[in-house]
Amino acid sequence: MTTGVFAMVLAAALLHAAWNALVKINADRLVMIAIMMMSQVAAALLVVPFVAPPTPESWPFIAASTVLNTAYCVFLIKAYSHGDLSHVYPLSRGSAPLIVAAISVFIIGETLTRQAGLSVVVIALGIMSLALTRGAAGFTQPTAIFYALGTGIFIAGYTIVDGMGARLAESAHSYTFWVHLFNGIPIALLALYLRRGQVLRSVRKAWKVGVLGGMISLLAYWIVIWAMTLAPMALVSAVRETSMVFAVLIGVLLLKERLDLARLASIGMTLIGTVMLKMSR
């Protein structure tokens, strides 16, 4: 991974943490995510007339990405309903790079050096260890763990699908906007069904923040898609998930959350893995 791609994916990680913080502080996360995704549909509608359509070979991947992104959102919301954010989110985001690495190496045939592979493992363990920073109580909730790990599987799924689809589409820009033309529709319909009778009130409260979050998320997504056309998917996935470090810092600096030695150790482990990855060849 070149220095330029590495820096761009780190920027995407920061953007990812930013939009997740916006979701975290909103009371109705389903409606918030729906607003974000529909704002991305609107942005895609404005852009797709000016980009080349994806190649025919990439269309099955666009369809699969829509399904996997919808399942990811559903599982994430279910995980939050059964467990705390501090336990659910690190498990889901930390497990994803390990799954991406396994699939990309053993099934797709990408190659990683020993140091690069080890760095992915260190980053993933550093992220997942954040789930232990408030003790082991969260691990007595098997339903929350099931949905958290399921979320990680769907994250890995759409990451792999998007990486392969973008390469076949021959344009990261085209693939990104065509994917987002469809991604938001299922979640919007789900929000309308589950929040019927109160969705308009929630939208009036959150639409400005939702649109901002949607544009931030879209930019982060585009960067990652672009990076996966230039670098191994496992490495891009691992660097993207360092967003957990930025999320912790945002929580401490802006949301006044507590920073203890356990969190510092998790951050340190994640950063060590990130440095190892950058130094790998």
Secondary structure, DSSP 8 states (H G I E B T S, - for coil): --HHHHHHHHHHHHHHHHHHHHHHT-S-HHHHHHHHHHHHHHHHHHHGGGS----GGGHHHHHHHHHHHHHHHHHHHHHHHHS-HHHHHHHHHHHHHHHHHHHIIIII-----HHHHHHHHHHHHHHHGGGGTT-SGGGG-HHHHHHHHHHHHHHHHHHHHHHHHHHHHT-HHHHHHHHHHHHHHHHHHHHHHHTTTTHHHHHHHHHHHHHHHHHHHHHHHHHHHHHHTTS-HHHHHHHHTTHHHHHHHHHHHTS-----HHHHHHHHHHHHHHHHHHH--
